Amino acid sequence: MGHSTNYSGALRINNLDLAMVRKLKSILGGDKRDLVKTGLITQAEFEALGYSYHFDMELNDEMTALKWNESEKTNGLEDWLNMLAVKFNLAFQEGDNLVCQGEDMEDRYLLLVEAGAVVVRKGADAASGTLVYITMGQYYDEQEIGPVFASPDDAADYCIKRNRGDSLIWEVTSRTLA
């Protein structure tokens, strides 16, 4: 049995130009075994990617950022992103992040651009800013935390879609984390 994690958000690349787009397109969605055979990545880069075999990212419609391509069983994105940042001298937008939500409610984390690198933030260290939690019901119960959103606006949009009439089904709770 496999696993399923959804990645929402995008990582903007500040120095993206046509030449860089061409380089990225040669690797996006690629399998590291094929990429090393064709010389697009080195053996050392292959080994640094560990158990992650596919680079499950694509360019957004505006061709300004990378986003998840919705592939099943994605893992190791932070390793791919950091390897490519060094290889192609990519300048990711500081503070951009991907919100990662697994099958279990407790399985959530961020891939965050911090000091030029993509880092993983879990639990209380999930962000240096504000994470927004949606709680089920009309009261706050630590045990009933729902999905996590990167911004209060994203959470509010979700709540509007989920709430029916005047009865509150979902409530927004945000916490600023250090």
N, C-alpha and C positions, 0 to 999 in steps of 0.2 A: 504494500500500500504506500502511496506517495504522500506528498504534502502539498499544501496550496497556500500561498501568500499573495495578497494583492498589494501592489505598490501604487500609491496615488501621488500625483505631483510631478514636477519636472525640475531638472537641473539645467539652468541657463549657462551657456558658454559665452563669455564676454568677447573672446577673440576669434569667434567663428567666422571663417571666410570660405569662399568656394573651394579652395585647395584643401582646407581642413574638412569640409563636407565630403569631398571625394575620398579622403583617407578614412574618415569615420565609416562611410558607407561600405567600404571594403571589409570592415570588421563587424558592423552592426548585425546582430542575430547569428554571428558566426560560431562555429564549433572550434575550440582551441586546437584540436587534433588536426583539422584541415588548415587552420591558420599557421601553424608551425611548419606544416609540409610545404606550404606555398611561400614561406619566408616572411609572412606579414607580422608574426611575432617570433621572438627567439625562444630557444629551449629554456633559458632561465626564466623568461616571462611565462612560458607554459607551466613550469613547475611552481612559480609564485602564485598561480591561480588555484592551486590545490585541487580540491574535489569539484570545483565549478567548471563545467565544460562549455557552456553556451553564454554568449554575451547577449542577454535578453533585453536589449534596449533598441529604441528607434528614435529618429529625429521627429520633433513635433511638426505640425503642419506649417508653421512659420519658419521652420528650419533655424531656430534660435536656441533650442534646448533638447536634451535627451529625456525620454520618458520610457517607462516600461512597455514592452510590446505584448504583454498579456500572455506570455508563454507559461505553460504549466511547469511546476517544479523549478522555478527560478531560485538560484542561490548564488552567493558570492559576488553580488553586484558591486559592493564596495571595493573588492580586489580588482575587478575589471576596470572600474572607473578610475581608481588611483593609478593603475598601470598605464592606462591610456593618457591620463593627465600628464604623467612624466614623459611618456613616449612621444606625444604630439604637442607637449607644452600647452595643454588646455587650461584656460582660466575659468574655472567654475565660479558662478556668482556666490559670493560669501552669504551664508545664511539660508540658501536654498536647501530644500529637503524633499525626501520621499517618505511618506508615511506608509509603514509596512504593517499590514494586518494579516495574521495567520488565521487558521481555522478556529483556534481557541481564542476567547476574548482576552486572555492573559498574554497571548502571543502577539505583542505589538511593539514596535520600535521605530526609530527614525534612522534614515541615512541622511546625515547632515553635513553640509560643506562648512568646514571650520578650519581657518588658517590655511586655506588652499587645498585641503585634503578632504576626502569623504570619510566620515567616521560613523560608527554605529553608536546610537544612544538608546539604552533600554531603561525601563523602570523609572526611578526618580531622576535619573540622569538623561531622560529622553529628550530634553531640549534645554537650551539656554534661554528660551523665551516662554511662550504660553502654549500649552497643549489644551485642546478643548475636548472634554468628555461629554458624552450624551448619556444621561441616566434614564432608565425606564421607570415609569410610574410617576406619581405626583410627589414623591419624596426622594431625598438623596440617601441612597443605601450603598455603601462602599462595595458590597457584594454584587450589585447589579449594574456595574458600569458597562456601557455599550461601546460602540465604535469610537475611535479617536480621530480627530480632525486637526489639521495643521493651523487652521485659522478660525476665529469665531464666525466669520461670514460663511465659510463652508458648512459649519455646524448648523447655523441658522437656516441655511437653504435646505439642509437635510431635514431639520425639524418641521419646517413649513410643509414639506412633502409628506411627512409621517403623521402630523397632527390632524385630527378629524374634528371639524366644527369647533366648538368651544371647549371640548374635553382635552386636557393636556395628557399626551401619551409620552412625549419625550421632553426632557428639560436640559438646558445647556448649563454645564458647570465648567468653568475654566480655572486653571491653576497656573500661576507663574512659578517656574522651576529655576533653581539656581544652577 
